[in-house]
Amino acid sequence: MPRPPAVPPAAHRASRSLIPAPRHHLPAAPPRHAVAVGAALLLGSLLIGLLVSVAERPFFQGLDDGWAASVNGSPGDALTGYATVLDRLGGPLGTVLPIGLVGCLCVYGRWRSGLFALAAGIVANVLVVLPLKQLVDRPRPPHPWVLVNDGSFPSGQVFTAVTLVMVAAVLVFPPRARRWWWLFGALYVVAMMGSRTWLHAQWLSDTVAGALAGAGSCMLLWKAFEPLLRIEAERMAADSLWL
């Protein structure tokens, strides 16, 4: 029986090049139930706002009052200085950081990730936080220690902190580093929530609602951008981002 002809080395290399490249670990793929989880988190934030709007005294107002009374520092102590730094970080810098991330991603050819970062970090804040502030129109706690605008609900600083942490986890950190980033991000969000109440700028429930709204919005956008992010991950794995 005649032996099959040997495959030339060049043809062998060509056949290997036709094998699809494995999926890259960046950007990360959304979890299976991202839509359900995102919708539930966003709905939770909306329900808190609804209770604030329709109830003369929502059932959690006692907890808000007790928490506000427990943060009895002074405007000149060290914790207030730290909280003020976080206030600045969640305010003007909260917009600068996502824009800077978008720019860096686009420089490296990752414009799809840049679109996701822009939508989650900037557009979602405008489309979710600002309308909720106007609709709920909750008064701030008495005598805030920093300059604030009208509308205490929800916390825009906490919303921004959550979306920034999630966007960075999805787009920047590989799986091993992502585990540590989630821990750091959770501590950062909790610190931001604490700073808002320490400065008497917002009620505790405002910060919880901001965290829920930020996480929910980011989960929904993560799922919506999944096709674009998948294409980018495949191109990153094949070193063909610019093609």
Secondary structure, 3 states (H helix, E strand, C coil): CCCCCCCCHHHHHHHHHCCCCCCCCCCCCCCCCHHHHHHHHHHHHHHHHHHHHHCCCCCCHHHHHHHHHHCCCCCCCHHHHHHHHHHHHHCHHHHHHHHHHHHHHHHCCCHHHHHHHHHHHHHHHHHHHHHHHHHHCCCCCCCCCCCCCCCCCCCHHHHHHHHHHHHHHHHCCCHHHHHHHHHHHHHHHHHHHHHHHHCCCCCHHHHHHHHHHHHHHHHHHHHHCHHHHHHHHHHHHCCCCCC
